[in-house]
Amino acid sequence: FACVKNELVPSHPLELSEKNFQLNQDKTNFAMLRNIQGLHAPLKLQMELRAVKQVGVFYLTAIA
């Protein structure tokens, strides 16, 4: 059986906006950072965020 939740469409105009809020906020912040500091700043920050996410997984598994 198909999941009914996956077939539902947003019923309120703001529902889709709320669902994508963090993604939109990140895009805005990276665009602003690029305009102020240049291309290297958002690229370096994204690289550091990816590295922290990978290390965070190993850190959590090492503690347990």
C-alpha positions as CSV (number, residue, x, y, z in Angstrom):
1,F,0.0,0.0,0.0
2,A,1.1,3.5,-0.8
3,C,1.6,5.8,2.2
4,V,-1.1,8.5,2.2
5,K,1.3,11.0,3.8
6,N,3.5,11.0,0.7
7,E,0.6,11.7,-1.6
8,L,-0.7,14.8,0.3
9,V,-0.1,18.2,-1.1
10,P,0.6,21.2,1.1
11,S,-2.8,22.6,2.1
12,H,-1.6,26.0,3.2
13,P,0.6,28.4,1.2
14,L,3.1,28.8,4.0
15,E,3.5,25.0,4.6
16,L,6.0,24.6,1.8
17,S,7.9,27.7,2.9
18,E,8.2,26.4,6.4
19,K,9.4,23.0,5.2
20,N,12.2,24.6,3.2
21,F,13.0,27.3,5.7
22,Q,16.5,26.1,6.8
23,L,17.5,25.4,3.2
24,N,16.4,28.9,2.1
25,Q,18.1,30.5,5.1
26,D,21.4,28.7,4.3
27,K,21.3,29.8,0.6
28,T,20.7,33.4,1.7
29,N,23.5,33.3,4.2
30,F,26.0,31.8,1.7
31,A,25.0,34.3,-1.0
32,M,25.4,37.2,1.5
33,L,28.8,35.8,2.6
34,R,29.9,35.5,-1.0
35,N,28.9,39.1,-1.8
36,I,30.7,40.5,1.2
37,Q,33.9,38.3,1.5
38,G,34.2,36.7,-2.0
39,L,33.8,33.2,-3.3
40,H,36.4,31.5,-1.0
41,A,34.4,32.2,2.2
42,P,31.2,30.2,1.5
43,L,33.2,27.4,-0.1
44,K,35.6,27.1,2.9
45,L,32.6,27.2,5.3
46,Q,30.8,24.4,3.3
47,M,34.0,22.3,3.3
48,E,34.4,22.7,7.1
49,L,30.7,21.9,7.7
50,R,31.1,18.7,5.7
51,A,34.2,17.7,7.6
52,V,32.6,18.4,10.9
53,K,29.6,16.2,10.0
54,Q,31.9,13.3,9.1
55,V,34.0,13.6,12.2
56,G,30.9,14.0,14.4
57,V,29.7,10.6,13.4
58,F,33.0,9.0,14.3
59,Y,33.1,10.9,17.6
60,L,29.6,9.7,18.6
61,T,30.4,6.1,17.7
62,A,33.7,6.3,19.7
63,I,31.9,7.4,22.8
64,A,29.3,4.6,22.7
